[in-house]
Every structure is written in structure tokens, then in C-alpha cells.
Amino acid sequence: MSAHAHERVDYVDPRDRVVAQGRRTAGVPAGLLRRYAATVCTDHAGRVLLYRRTPSAPVYPDHYDVLIGGAVRTGEAYRAAALRELREELGWETATGLVEAYRIRVDDPHGPCFLTVHRWVADRPPRPDPEEVAWCGFVAPLTVVTGGYTPVVPAGADAVRRLLPL
């Protein structure tokens, strides 16, 4: 059984109001959406943290991405989820200055969801969890959107176009 099998998440209506809870691995109730929180990390030189997902990742295995994140758990705020994911995936215990950049409704491989993207300027090197991150490094944002790394997770490429100067 996966580590996520027992996690509980909130399901929200189209206005992002919590209306139900359930196991993360269960199907989404009809008409409701999941919630995800992610962070785009840059360094002080303006490079973006790019990582490659592991071959065992349940969604987008072996893809490159800039969104560090995951499901928002039951009762958890988007920002708290983003901070938890930074800690779990990259070993960053704190992220002073983390700010919400935008929230959108997207269709991901599990169905429709709300994705809240945060920004943070990293002030120390990451310590990636090898079960979550196969490789990571800071790269020029333009290389992410011009095919320098493929395949890339679509929402991550979109985040780079929205947030970073190219």
C-alpha cells in the first residue's frame, strides 16, 4: 500500500469551498475537485529549481518539473501544504518569504483540481528526498520552456511562463 493511501484530503466545490473529505487514493466525488499546493523556487540569480521526478512517481514519471508540491490534506491551508511539501521533498524546514502567486483550476491526470502556486527565493541548497526527486538543480527559466529538458510537466512549464522573465 502506498504511503499516500491513508492520507485524507478535502474535496471542494467549483468555488473552492470544502464540502467533503476522503482518502487521497479514492476517486473524487462527482462535481467536486481536489486541491494541490506547489512552489516555484528560484535562487538569487533568477534561476529556477528544476527537478526530475522518479521513475516510480505515480503521475508524470521521469518528467522534469518546477512545481514542488502535492495534495492539500484535510484541514490544511494551501500555504501550510506548500511548506510541508518543501520540507518533505527538498529538506527545507522553513521558507521565509513564501508567497502565493496564483490559483487556477486545472485538469491533472486525476481530474479537475485547484492548483495554488507559491513563489520562494531559496536561501540554501536543497536536500532532495531520493524517493521523490531523481535529480534537481537551478537552471535558466528559458531552458525549461524551450525544450532544454524533456519531457516537462505541463503545469510546471506554464508556471515558468507566468512567473519568470524569459
trRosetta pair geometry for C-beta under 8 A, 3 or more apart (Angstrom, degrees):
i j d omega theta_ij theta_ji phi_ij phi_ji
1 5 4.5 -61 174 9 102 163
1 6 7.9 64 144 -32 128 89
2 5 4.9 131 61 -36 74 93
2 25 7.0 140 54 -81 120 135
2 58 7.5 8 -118 -60 159 135
4 7 5.1 -46 -160 14 62 123
4 24 5.0 -87 167 89 99 140
4 25 6.1 128 113 -55 94 98
4 71 7.6 99 -150 26 123 136
5 23 6.9 -4 176 -177 50 124
5 24 7.4 -135 -122 60 13 96
5 25 5.1 -14 -122 -9 58 145
6 23 7.0 -65 -135 -134 23 105
7 23 7.0 102 75 -159 51 63
7 24 4.1 16 83 -13 102 131
7 25 7.9 106 50 -19 85 81
7 71 6.9 118 127 84 141 134
7 73 6.0 -98 -172 -111 102 102
8 21 5.6 27 173 174 111 110
8 22 6.8 -175 -147 103 77 17
8 23 6.2 -57 -100 -98 61 41
8 24 6.9 -137 -100 -34 12 78
8 73 6.4 71 77 -164 61 83
8 74 4.2 -16 114 -12 102 130
9 21 7.0 174 88 -150 34 69
9 22 6.7 -25 59 66 75 64
9 23 7.6 39 17 156 84 16
9 24 4.9 90 -16 -91 117 75
9 34 6.4 8 142 -141 145 90
9 35 7.1 -176 -177 43 108 85
9 71 5.2 -64 -99 167 136 124
9 72 6.5 101 -145 82 95 58
9 73 5.9 -93 -98 -127 62 37
9 74 5.9 -158 -125 -49 11 72
10 18 4.4 -48 -172 -127 133 110
10 20 7.3 137 -163 82 58 44
10 21 5.6 -41 -103 -97 54 77
10 35 6.2 6 74 16 95 126
10 72 6.7 -39 38 105 99 102
10 73 7.8 77 -7 141 82 27
10 74 5.2 125 -49 -113 78 58
10 75 7.3 143 -49 -27 118 37
10 76 7.9 -160 -2 38 114 72
11 18 7.4 105 69 -147 38 63
11 19 6.4 -59 96 62 83 78
11 20 4.4 -12 54 69 112 94
11 21 6.9 -171 9 -87 81 24
11 22 6.4 20 -23 16 117 106
11 28 6.1 147 -123 -150 125 82
11 29 5.7 106 135 30 168 103
11 32 4.0 45 162 152 116 138
11 33 6.7 146 -164 64 73 33
11 34 6.7 -45 -112 -87 71 47
12 15 7.8 -122 163 73 103 48
12 16 5.0 10 162 -146 148 36
12 17 5.8 140 -156 62 91 29
12 18 5.5 -52 -95 -86 81 42
12 19 6.4 111 -135 9 33 86
12 32 6.4 140 64 -164 29 88
12 33 5.4 -37 66 64 84 88
12 34 7.9 86 22 -156 88 5
12 35 5.9 66 -4 -52 126 109
12 114 6.5 -19 61 1 141 129
13 16 7.4 -75 68 -3 61 14
13 17 5.1 -9 36 55 104 88
13 19 5.2 66 -39 -17 95 136
13 31 7.4 -5 -130 140 73 94
13 32 6.4 -58 -88 -115 44 74
13 33 7.6 67 178 18 6 93
14 31 7.9 -69 -35 176 97 78
14 33 7.0 98 -90 -11 48 124
14 105 7.7 9 -150 -104 75 151
16 33 7.8 -49 -95 68 59 127
16 35 7.4 90 -144 -98 89 114
16 103 7.6 21 -89 157 158 140
16 114 5.3 66 -104 -73 106 163
18 21 7.7 21 -175 -63 110 81
19 32 6.5 -136 62 -111 114 122
20 29 5.7 22 68 14 162 148
20 32 6.2 -55 36 -109 120 167
21 74 4.9 43 -136 -112 124 124
22 26 4.7 -87 152 60 123 139
22 29 7.3 146 -18 -30 147 101
23 26 4.4 100 64 -16 90 105
24 71 5.5 126 -132 95 120 171
24 73 8.0 -50 -68 -108 117 71
28 32 5.7 -148 173 83 95 90
28 33 6.9 14 -166 -122 143 20
28 34 5.9 -97 -95 -44 127 90
28 110 7.1 109 -26 150 120 96
28 111 5.3 -130 26 71 142 150
28 112 7.8 -154 110 55 165 73
29 32 4.6 39 72 23 90 128
33 105 7.1 -71 -130 -137 162 100
33 111 7.5 -152 -127 119 63 99
33 112 4.9 -73 -112 113 101 92
33 113 5.1 153 -180 -113 98 36
33 114 5.8 93 125 -17 135 81
34 71 6.5 -64 179 -127 119 98
34 72 8.0 153 168 36 75 86
34 108 8.0 -68 61 44 126 122
34 110 6.4 14 3 104 151 128
34 111 7.1 111 1 75 108 95
34 112 7.8 156 24 99 77 49
34 113 4.1 -32 68 -111 86 109
34 114 7.6 -151 95 29 48 66
35 71 7.1 91 80 -160 61 63
35 72 4.0 -37 105 36 109 126
35 78 7.0 -107 169 -90 119 89
35 81 7.9 154 123 3 104 170
35 113 6.5 177 -84 -169 20 94
35 114 5.1 -11 -116 62 72 101
35 116 7.5 9 -172 -2 92 105
36 69 6.0 96 169 134 93 123
36 70 6.5 -106 -144 157 90 18
36 71 5.9 -55 -100 -98 72 40
36 72 6.5 -156 -99 -16 17 86
36 81 7.9 -154 -169 133 34 144
36 108 7.4 56 -15 -19 151 156
36 113 5.5 49 -4 147 104 138
36 114 7.1 -179 31 89 67 53
36 115 4.9 -13 71 -109 106 71
36 116 7.2 -179 92 25 55 67
37 69 5.2 -147 102 -152 51 122
37 70 7.3 -11 57 59 70 44
37 72 5.3 87 -15 -73 104 97
37 78 4.5 158 -95 -164 119 70
37 79 7.3 -153 -150 -63 145 15
37 81 3.8 125 31 92 140 114
37 82 4.2 -108 151 -57 118 78
37 85 6.7 -179 92 1 94 135
37 115 7.9 161 -90 -158 24 53
37 116 5.1 -18 -112 67 71 100
37 118 7.0 24 -178 -12 92 111
38 67 3.8 2 177 -173 145 101
38 68 6.1 142 -160 66 77 38
38 69 2.8 -110 -97 -3 67 149
38 70 7.7 109 -82 -14 79 34
38 82 6.6 -22 64 -114 2 93
38 85 7.2 -63 -112 92 49 160
38 115 6.5 -7 13 -169 114 97
38 116 7.3 160 28 83 65 52
38 117 5.4 -22 75 -111 93 67
38 118 7.0 -171 97 24 42 78
38 155 7.9 110 33 128 164 124
38 159 7.6 -95 106 -84 128 158
39 67 7.2 128 53 -154 32 55
39 68 5.0 -30 59 61 87 96
39 69 6.1 141 6 -61 64 101
39 82 5.0 107 -49 -168 104 109
39 85 7.1 170 8 84 104 115
39 86 5.9 0 33 -68 149 109
39 95 7.3 -49 -140 -171 164 165
39 98 6.7 -52 -119 -141 131 111
39 117 7.3 139 -102 -166 26 59
39 118 4.3 -31 -104 72 80 100
39 119 7.0 151 -159 -96 76 14
39 120 5.4 1 -174 9 126 113
40 48 6.5 -38 -177 -144 97 109
40 49 7.8 166 -173 45 51 87
40 66 5.3 28 -126 141 87 109
40 67 6.6 -38 -72 -93 73 57
40 68 7.9 157 -83 15 25 83
40 101 7.2 -14 30 3 115 154
40 117 6.2 27 -14 -179 102 108
40 118 7.3 -173 23 87 66 48
40 119 5.4 -22 66 -107 92 69
40 120 7.6 159 80 27 47 66
40 159 5.2 -174 -68 151 132 127
40 160 7.3 168 -137 -78 138 58
40 163 5.7 134 71 73 160 160
40 164 7.6 -133 156 -42 142 111
41 48 7.2 119 82 -161 53 60
41 49 4.0 4 79 16 105 130
41 66 7.8 -155 36 -176 66 82
41 68 6.4 17 -12 5 112 131
41 86 7.8 119 -66 -120 128 111
41 90 7.8 -41 -16 26 162 178
41 119 7.9 148 -90 -161 32 51
41 120 5.3 -25 -108 74 75 90
41 121 7.5 129 -161 -116 65 17
41 122 4.9 49 -179 -42 115 109
41 126 7.9 105 103 -63 164 121
42 46 6.0 -17 -178 -146 129 28
42 47 6.3 152 -157 78 78 37
42 48 5.4 -43 -98 -97 79 54
42 49 7.0 -142 -86 -11 27 80
42 119 7.4 -3 5 -166 104 95
42 120 7.7 172 27 89 66 43
42 121 5.5 -34 74 -111 86 67
42 122 7.0 -167 82 9 30 85
42 138 7.6 88 -157 -138 47 110
42 164 7.1 151 -83 -104 133 119
43 46 7.3 -46 70 20 68 20
43 47 5.1 4 34 55 106 91
43 49 7.4 109 -37 -56 85 85
43 121 7.0 84 -151 -164 16 76
43 122 5.6 -41 -95 58 64 100
43 138 4.8 -2 -11 -127 127 156
44 121 6.3 74 -79 -179 60 119
44 123 7.9 63 -47 -104 106 61
45 138 7.5 99 57 147 111 141
46 141 7.4 -72 151 -13 86 111
46 164 7.4 130 -177 -155 87 105
46 165 7.3 -31 -167 49 131 103
47 138 3.9 87 112 164 126 102
47 139 5.8 157 -168 67 108 14
47 140 6.0 -61 -117 -77 87 38
47 141 7.3 -169 -142 -34 42 70
48 66 5.3 -13 158 -133 124 131
48 138 6.8 158 75 -149 23 68
48 139 6.3 -36 62 64 75 70
48 140 7.8 30 20 153 86 12
48 141 4.9 83 -10 -87 123 80
48 144 6.4 -36 69 -26 138 145
48 160 6.2 -57 -54 -112 175 104
48 164 6.0 -66 -61 -74 124 163
49 66 6.6 126 80 -144 61 76
49 68 7.3 -2 97 -36 127 122
49 90 8.0 21 165 -112 154 152
49 122 6.6 75 -48 -20 131 142
49 126 6.9 96 -145 -29 140 138
49 136 6.2 13 -177 -178 94 111
49 137 7.5 -173 -144 104 61 17
49 138 5.6 -41 -88 -91 58 69
50 64 5.7 2 -179 -173 107 110
50 65 7.3 154 -155 78 64 27
50 66 5.7 -44 -100 -85 62 80
50 136 6.7 176 91 -147 45 64
50 137 6.4 -17 59 66 86 63
50 138 7.5 127 13 -123 78 20
50 139 4.9 -13 6 21 128 120
50 144 6.1 -165 -92 -91 126 112
50 149 6.2 138 176 15 148 171
51 64 7.1 162 86 -150 32 63
51 65 6.1 -27 65 64 79 76
51 66 7.7 135 18 -99 74 32
51 68 7.3 72 14 -84 137 91
51 128 7.0 156 -129 -112 131 140
51 133 4.9 -56 -171 -141 134 106
51 134 7.6 133 172 46 84 64
51 135 6.5 170 -154 89 62 51
51 136 3.8 -20 -100 -96 91 96
51 137 8.0 135 -87 12 56 48
52 62 6.7 -6 179 -157 103 44
52 63 7.2 -179 -149 95 64 26
52 64 5.3 -39 -95 -93 70 66
52 65 7.9 129 -108 17 25 73
52 133 7.3 102 64 -167 54 63
52 134 4.5 -58 95 65 100 108
52 135 4.5 27 28 47 112 94
52 136 7.4 -150 15 -68 64 56
52 149 8.0 -132 -80 -173 95 124
53 57 4.1 -24 165 -21 117 160
53 60 5.6 96 30 110 160 90
53 61 6.0 -132 111 -136 114 31
53 62 6.3 -72 77 -22 85 12
53 63 5.2 17 25 53 119 70
53 64 7.7 -152 0 -83 79 17
53 65 6.2 46 -40 5 102 119
53 132 7.8 -59 -138 172 66 53
53 133 7.5 -63 -111 -113 36 45
53 134 6.6 35 111 3 17 106
53 153 7.7 81 -22 -49 130 120
54 57 5.1 135 60 -37 73 88
54 61 6.9 -48 99 -144 51 82
54 62 7.6 -33 141 -66 19 54
54 130 7.7 90 -87 164 127 54
54 131 6.7 -50 -32 180 162 33
54 132 6.6 -137 -12 -168 117 10
54 133 7.1 -52 -44 -27 90 3
54 134 4.8 144 -93 -53 58 97
55 61 5.2 51 -159 178 35 116
55 62 5.3 28 -97 -57 64 98
55 134 7.3 79 -18 -77 70 141
56 61 6.6 132 23 -122 6 120
56 131 7.9 -49 69 -164 127 70
57 60 6.2 -35 111 79 132 62
57 61 4.5 170 55 -97 86 65
57 62 7.6 -164 30 -15 113 45
57 63 7.8 -96 70 29 147 88
57 132 7.8 76 -93 -149 100 49
58 61 7.7 101 -10 -58 5 95
59 108 7.1 24 -167 164 152 109
59 109 4.9 -180 -133 44 111 138
59 110 7.2 -65 -84 -32 140 95
60 63 3.9 -56 173 23 101 140
60 65 7.0 83 123 -54 147 126
60 109 7.5 -168 -34 -17 80 138
60 151 7.8 -135 -156 104 92 114
60 153 5.0 23 -151 -95 165 100
62 134 7.5 9 -112 7 56 159
62 151 7.6 70 109 42 83 97
63 151 5.0 -54 -119 92 87 92
63 152 6.3 117 -178 -134 95 16
63 153 5.0 104 133 -54 135 78
64 144 7.4 -148 127 -133 128 86
64 149 4.2 26 -11 141 173 123
64 150 7.2 -74 16 -88 120 11
64 151 7.0 -180 21 93 82 40
64 152 4.7 -39 72 -104 97 73
64 153 7.0 -137 88 -1 46 78
64 156 7.4 -143 119 96 68 152
65 152 6.8 141 -81 -162 48 69
65 153 4.1 17 -96 17 103 127
65 156 4.1 -164 -150 -61 69 158
66 144 6.3 12 -43 -140 127 156
66 156 4.4 139 31 -166 77 104
66 157 7.9 124 13 -65 113 34
66 159 5.9 -149 82 80 117 123
66 160 5.8 102 21 -59 160 101
67 117 6.8 -79 -119 -118 108 100
67 153 6.8 -93 30 89 110 139
67 155 6.1 -13 -15 109 153 103
67 156 4.7 -128 -6 -93 94 87
67 159 5.9 128 -68 -1 100 158
68 85 5.8 157 142 131 81 110
68 86 5.9 76 122 -92 134 65
68 89 5.5 -169 -161 79 101 143
68 90 6.2 -25 -145 -19 148 126
69 81 7.3 57 -155 133 93 98
69 82 6.2 -32 -110 -115 104 68
69 85 4.6 73 -124 125 41 171
70 81 7.2 -131 73 174 71 105
70 85 5.1 166 18 -104 93 124
70 88 8.0 -40 15 70 139 139
70 89 8.0 154 -22 -44 116 127
71 81 7.5 -107 114 -157 35 135
72 76 5.2 -159 -175 84 79 107
72 77 7.7 -84 -153 129 123 13
72 78 6.0 -51 -97 -98 138 55
72 81 4.2 -83 -111 -63 73 161
73 76 4.3 68 61 -2 79 134
73 81 6.6 167 11 -100 75 104
76 80 5.0 -132 -168 88 88 120
76 81 5.0 101 136 -61 127 93
76 84 7.5 -43 -157 0 144 144
77 80 4.6 91 56 8 83 105
77 81 7.0 -149 91 -6 43 87
78 81 5.7 -60 -152 37 30 112
78 82 6.4 32 152 -21 66 105
78 100 6.9 59 105 -101 130 121
78 103 7.5 -63 -121 -98 169 119
78 116 4.1 1 -162 64 143 157
78 118 7.8 160 141 -49 101 110
79 82 5.6 -52 -149 33 33 113
79 83 6.5 32 153 -16 65 104
79 98 6.8 133 -154 114 95 120
79 100 6.7 -81 -78 -56 95 101
79 118 7.0 105 -116 -84 68 141
80 83 5.8 -54 -149 37 32 111
80 84 6.3 34 152 -20 65 106
81 84 5.6 -53 -146 36 32 113
81 85 6.3 31 156 -18 65 105
82 85 5.9 -56 -148 37 29 109
82 86 6.6 32 153 -20 63 104
82 95 7.9 -91 126 60 97 153
82 98 6.5 166 113 176 128 139
82 116 7.4 -94 -54 101 120 103
82 118 4.7 62 -157 9 162 143
83 86 5.7 -52 -150 33 33 112
83 87 6.5 31 152 -17 64 106
83 94 7.9 -11 -152 -136 111 37
83 95 5.9 -153 -117 28 81 116
83 98 6.6 -176 -78 42 88 170
84 87 5.7 -59 -153 38 32 111
84 88 6.1 24 155 -15 69 111
85 88 5.7 -55 -136 42 32 107
85 89 5.6 7 173 1 70 116
86 89 6.8 -63 -127 49 18 93
86 90 5.6 -45 -166 48 58 110
86 92 4.5 -48 153 64 104 114
86 95 5.4 27 99 -46 170 137
86 98 7.9 -124 -21 -95 156 142
86 120 7.4 4 -100 42 149 161
87 90 7.6 -60 -92 59 6 67
87 91 6.9 25 -159 -137 44 14
87 92 6.0 -101 -84 74 49 55
87 93 5.7 62 -115 -107 103 38
88 129 6.5 -31 156 -17 59 149
88 132 7.2 100 132 -36 88 163
89 128 6.8 -19 159 -140 65 71
89 129 5.6 -101 -141 24 36 111
89 132 4.6 -113 -127 117 84 152
89 133 6.0 102 -178 -36 90 115
90 126 4.0 -62 -166 -148 106 113
90 127 6.6 109 170 53 51 50
90 128 5.5 -24 -115 -92 60 61
90 129 7.4 -89 -59 -3 25 81
90 133 7.1 62 -83 -27 71 156
90 136 7.4 -58 -112 62 105 175
91 126 6.2 125 46 -173 97 62
91 127 3.2 -27 44 64 162 101
91 128 7.0 -101 -3 -54 106 18
91 129 7.2 153 -45 -46 86 77
92 95 5.7 61 137 -67 129 93
92 122 7.4 -107 -96 -128 144 95
92 124 7.3 151 -113 67 94 104
92 126 6.7 -56 -44 -116 100 73
92 127 7.9 157 -48 28 55 84
95 98 4.2 55 117 -49 112 119
95 120 4.8 -30 -177 -140 118 152
96 123 7.6 -7 50 5 100 140
97 120 6.3 124 94 -136 87 75
97 121 6.4 -30 106 36 141 90
98 118 5.3 18 -178 168 94 135
98 119 7.4 169 -150 81 53 41
98 120 4.6 -19 -100 -84 75 114
99 118 6.3 159 83 -157 32 84
99 119 5.6 -16 62 55 85 87
99 120 7.6 154 19 -75 63 64
100 103 7.1 -8 -179 -44 120 96
100 116 6.1 -40 -138 179 108 108
100 117 7.6 107 -160 82 62 43
100 118 5.4 -55 -98 -100 43 78
101 117 5.0 -47 59 103 109 91
101 118 6.1 144 -3 -134 88 20
101 119 4.8 83 -57 -23 121 102
101 162 7.6 120 142 120 126 117
101 163 5.7 -4 -173 -102 154 123
102 116 7.6 -163 102 -146 39 53
102 117 5.5 6 58 50 76 103
102 162 6.7 -75 17 155 149 146
103 114 6.2 7 -177 -178 101 103
103 115 7.0 173 -150 88 55 45
103 116 4.4 -14 -103 -103 92 79
103 117 7.4 -174 -81 17 42 67
104 114 7.4 168 88 -151 30 60
104 115 5.7 -15 62 60 78 92
104 117 7.8 6 12 -3 97 107
105 112 6.5 6 -180 -171 99 101
105 113 7.3 173 -151 89 60 32
105 114 5.8 -40 -97 -96 65 63
105 115 7.7 143 -114 16 17 78
106 112 7.4 170 93 -146 33 58
106 113 6.2 -22 66 64 76 80
106 114 7.9 112 20 -126 74 19
106 115 5.1 -1 18 1 121 125
106 155 6.0 58 -176 -99 169 120
107 111 6.8 -63 -147 -177 76 28
107 112 5.4 -39 -98 -89 70 62
107 113 7.7 125 -114 17 25 74
108 111 7.1 -7 61 52 69 29
108 112 7.9 127 19 -115 68 14
108 113 5.5 -16 12 21 112 125
108 115 7.7 113 -46 -61 122 122
108 155 7.1 -25 -95 -32 99 140
110 113 7.1 46 77 -41 102 126
115 155 6.4 -103 -167 -159 173 142
117 159 5.4 -171 -142 -121 154 118
117 162 7.9 93 79 81 156 140
117 163 7.5 -127 132 -49 133 138
119 163 6.3 177 -86 -161 123 140
122 125 7.7 73 153 -98 129 20
122 126 7.1 -54 -144 -51 149 85
126 136 5.9 -30 70 98 145 144
128 132 7.0 -138 -176 75 88 92
128 133 3.7 -90 -169 75 127 139
128 136 5.3 147 -60 12 142 129
129 132 4.4 47 81 23 107 108
129 133 6.0 102 61 17 59 95
130 133 6.8 -76 -107 66 27 68
130 134 7.5 63 -155 -105 65 38
133 136 5.4 -16 179 -34 131 115
139 143 5.3 -85 156 61 119 131
139 144 6.7 129 94 -50 121 91
139 148 7.4 -173 168 105 140 139
139 149 7.4 105 83 -29 173 133
140 143 4.9 92 72 -5 89 103
140 144 7.9 -157 99 -10 54 82
141 144 5.7 -52 -164 23 46 115
141 145 7.0 16 154 0 75 106
141 160 5.1 170 -161 -165 99 109
141 164 4.0 -155 -117 120 163 143
141 165 7.2 123 54 73 146 46
141 166 5.9 -111 107 -94 111 72
142 145 6.4 -71 -152 46 36 95
142 146 5.7 12 162 -4 75 122
142 148 7.8 76 111 -13 64 134
142 166 5.0 118 -90 -154 83 84
143 146 6.2 -68 -128 49 27 99
143 148 3.2 -38 -172 32 88 158
143 149 6.5 69 139 -10 96 92
144 148 6.7 -49 -57 49 25 105
144 149 6.2 -21 -115 38 56 113
144 152 6.4 122 -171 -128 77 153
144 156 7.4 -105 -179 134 128 99
144 157 6.2 -172 145 -113 96 71
144 160 4.8 178 91 -77 136 173
145 157 5.5 124 -103 -160 74 92
145 160 5.4 -155 -48 97 108 128
145 161 5.8 110 -105 -66 146 90
145 166 6.5 -46 47 -113 140 140
147 150 5.8 -2 -155 -51 71 118
149 152 5.9 89 99 -72 89 106
152 156 6.0 -121 171 78 95 115
152 157 5.0 94 120 -55 129 110
153 156 4.2 75 74 6 98 114
153 157 7.1 -179 84 -10 50 83
154 157 5.8 -56 -148 36 34 108
154 158 6.3 34 155 -19 67 107
155 158 5.5 -53 -148 38 34 116
155 159 6.4 42 151 -26 65 101
156 159 5.5 -48 -149 30 33 114
156 160 6.8 35 152 -19 63 99
157 160 5.8 -51 -154 31 35 112
157 161 6.7 33 150 -16 65 104
158 161 5.7 -56 -151 38 35 110
158 162 6.2 30 153 -18 67 110
159 162 5.7 -59 -145 40 30 110
159 163 5.8 -6 170 7 68 120
160 163 6.6 -76 -132 50 20 90
160 164 5.3 -38 -162 33 64 120
160 166 7.7 82 147 -74 94 109
161 164 7.8 -37 -69 47 9 79
161 166 7.1 -12 -118 -35 58 137
